[in-house]
Amino acid sequence: MANCKPIVVLSAAMSIDGKIGHRNKKTILSSKSDKIRVHKLRSKSDAILVGKNTIEEDDPLLTVRYAKGKNPIRIILDSRGTIKNTSQIIKTSKNIPTIIATSDLISKRNLYRLNNLPLDVIICGKKQVDIKKLLSILFKKGIKKILLEGGGTLNYSFLKNNLIDEVIVTITPFVLGSENSINLFEGIVKGTKQFSSFKLKKVQKIKNEIILNYKI
Ligand SMILES: NC(=O)c1ccc[n+]([C@@H]2O[C@H](COP(=O)([O-])OP(=O)(O)OC[C@H]3O[C@@H](n4cnc5c(N)ncnc54)[C@H](OP(=O)(O)O)[C@@H]3O)[C@@H](O)[C@H]2O)c1
């Protein structure tokens, strides 16, 4: 698998208590200097990949704006293809390459709608996007490095399937608490051995934040 899938680098800004956001509320955790670092990272990636809820809740552009460099391809995992035409992603898809990865659950109506937009649609998976299959399709398209920018549900799917090669987490000086907050990995880890193979490779302190870099 290592030779036929893109390298996946998970990137997230996390509160002191391990949260990356709130349900139904946009939460900004990153400082300007961290945004500059992340945007440099984006410019060196072939694609950025996010889950549907992140699009619905944050309505991000997922471009390189705080650094110089090319915009990576934006890939949204959306099993029913319900992303809104009014989202920033769709509104800018004419100028920034965009892929909507969806599943057999997509309605004819949504498939027709998306197929008529200036973006690519990949259907893979029965009830959800099959991420292993998707990575293999993306690799064949020449995508060799992906920045996985969450949210927590998608991060956990990648973790569970052993598809993450590197984790870069910025610890930001906030506490989000437990009510309606999202963990870095949203899932139940059974046993402790399975996901304990990350090695801490680098620690950086920049002003009020710490950046942790783990590799497999
Ligand atoms: N701080 C940070 O760095 C950061 C970064 C990103 C996001 N966030 C935050 O994270 C939150 C959203 O996270 P979330 O956990 O609710 O959702 P998410 O991970 O953004 O999206 C999850 C959704 O993606 C779709 N999906 C399709 N195929 C999937 C697959 N194979 N595995 C997993 N998901 C798949 C599913 O919806 P369908 O079944 O309908 O397709 C699923 O419910 C927001 O609050 C956002 O602000 C924070």
The ligand as an SDF file (V2000), in Angstrom:
LIG
                    3D

 48 52  0  0  0  0  0  0  0  0999 V2000
   -8.9020   22.9950   14.0400 N   0  0  0  0  0  0  0  0  0  0  0  0
   -8.7060   22.4170   12.8850 C   0  0  0  0  0  0  0  0  0  0  0  0
   -7.5610   22.2800   12.4330 O   0  0  0  0  0  0  0  0  0  0  0  0
   -9.8790   21.9030   12.1040 C   0  0  0  0  0  0  0  0  0  0  0  0
   -9.6950   21.4240   10.7990 C   0  0  0  0  0  0  0  0  0  0  0  0
  -10.8150   20.9270   10.1160 C   0  0  0  0  0  0  0  0  0  0  0  0
  -12.0570   20.9060   10.7200 C   0  0  0  0  0  0  0  0  0  0  0  0
  -12.1840   21.3790   11.9800 N   0  0  0  0  0  0  0  0  0  0  0  0
  -13.4990   21.3240   12.6540 C   0  0  0  0  0  0  0  0  0  0  0  0
  -14.0000   20.0090   12.6050 O   0  0  0  0  0  0  0  0  0  0  0  0
  -15.4270   20.0700   12.6520 C   0  0  0  0  0  0  0  0  0  0  0  0
  -16.0150   19.0910   11.6750 C   0  0  0  0  0  0  0  0  0  0  0  0
  -15.5820   17.7980   12.0090 O   0  0  0  0  0  0  0  0  0  0  0  0
  -16.5790   16.5620   11.9780 P   0  0  0  0  0  0  0  0  0  0  0  0
  -15.9080   15.4540   12.6760 O   0  0  0  0  0  0  0  0  0  0  0  0
  -17.9160   16.9880   12.4510 O   0  0  0  0  0  0  0  0  0  0  0  0
  -16.7500   16.2790   10.4180 O   0  0  0  0  0  0  0  0  0  0  0  0
  -15.7600   16.0930    9.1780 P   0  0  0  0  0  0  0  0  0  0  0  0
  -14.6890   15.1330    9.5380 O   0  0  0  0  0  0  0  0  0  0  0  0
  -15.3930   17.4250    8.6440 O   0  0  0  0  0  0  0  0  0  0  0  0
  -16.7490   15.4440    8.1110 O   0  0  0  0  0  0  0  0  0  0  0  0
  -17.2530   14.1620    8.3600 C   0  0  0  0  0  0  0  0  0  0  0  0
  -18.2290   13.7900    7.2760 C   0  0  0  0  0  0  0  0  0  0  0  0
  -17.5260   13.5000    6.0600 O   0  0  0  0  0  0  0  0  0  0  0  0
  -18.2820   12.5790    5.3210 C   0  0  0  0  0  0  0  0  0  0  0  0
  -17.5120   11.4020    4.9140 N   0  0  0  0  0  0  0  0  0  0  0  0
  -17.5990   10.8280    3.6890 C   0  0  0  0  0  0  0  0  0  0  0  0
  -16.8450    9.7360    3.6310 N   0  0  0  0  0  0  0  0  0  0  0  0
  -16.2650    9.6010    4.8400 C   0  0  0  0  0  0  0  0  0  0  0  0
  -15.3940    8.6200    5.3740 C   0  0  0  0  0  0  0  0  0  0  0  0
  -14.9420    7.5880    4.6740 N   0  0  0  0  0  0  0  0  0  0  0  0
  -15.0000    8.7590    6.6550 N   0  0  0  0  0  0  0  0  0  0  0  0
  -15.4290    9.8050    7.3860 C   0  0  0  0  0  0  0  0  0  0  0  0
  -16.2580   10.7530    6.9540 N   0  0  0  0  0  0  0  0  0  0  0  0
  -16.6760   10.6510    5.6580 C   0  0  0  0  0  0  0  0  0  0  0  0
  -19.4180   12.0640    6.2380 C   0  0  0  0  0  0  0  0  0  0  0  0
  -20.6220   12.7530    5.8780 O   0  0  0  0  0  0  0  0  0  0  0  0
  -21.5230   12.0910    4.6980 P   0  0  0  0  0  0  0  0  0  0  0  0
  -21.7450   10.6600    5.1090 O   0  0  0  0  0  0  0  0  0  0  0  0
  -22.7400   12.8880    4.6490 O   0  0  0  0  0  0  0  0  0  0  0  0
  -20.6860   12.1920    3.4800 O   0  0  0  0  0  0  0  0  0  0  0  0
  -18.9640   12.5380    7.6070 C   0  0  0  0  0  0  0  0  0  0  0  0
  -20.0460   12.7600    8.4880 O   0  0  0  0  0  0  0  0  0  0  0  0
  -15.8100   21.5070   12.3950 C   0  0  0  0  0  0  0  0  0  0  0  0
  -16.2370   22.0830   13.6030 O   0  0  0  0  0  0  0  0  0  0  0  0
  -14.5270   22.1600   11.9530 C   0  0  0  0  0  0  0  0  0  0  0  0
  -14.4410   23.4990   12.3900 O   0  0  0  0  0  0  0  0  0  0  0  0
  -11.1370   21.8650   12.6750 C   0  0  0  0  0  0  0  0  0  0  0  0
  1  2  1  0
  2  3  2  0
  2  4  1  0
  4  5  1  0
  4 48  2  0
  5  6  2  0
  6  7  1  0
  7  8  2  0
  8  9  1  0
  8 48  1  0
  9 10  1  0
  9 46  1  0
 10 11  1  0
 11 12  1  0
 11 44  1  0
 12 13  1  0
 13 14  1  0
 14 15  2  0
 14 16  1  0
 14 17  1  0
 17 18  1  0
 18 19  2  0
 18 20  1  0
 18 21  1  0
 21 22  1  0
 22 23  1  0
 23 24  1  0
 23 42  1  0
 24 25  1  0
 25 26  1  0
 25 36  1  0
 26 27  1  0
 26 35  1  0
 27 28  2  0
 28 29  1  0
 29 30  1  0
 29 35  2  0
 30 31  1  0
 30 32  2  0
 32 33  1  0
 33 34  2  0
 34 35  1  0
 36 37  1  0
 36 42  1  0
 37 38  1  0
 38 39  2  0
 38 40  1  0
 38 41  1  0
 42 43  1  0
 44 45  1  0
 44 46  1  0
 46 47  1  0
M  CHG  2   8   1  16  -1
M  END
$$$$
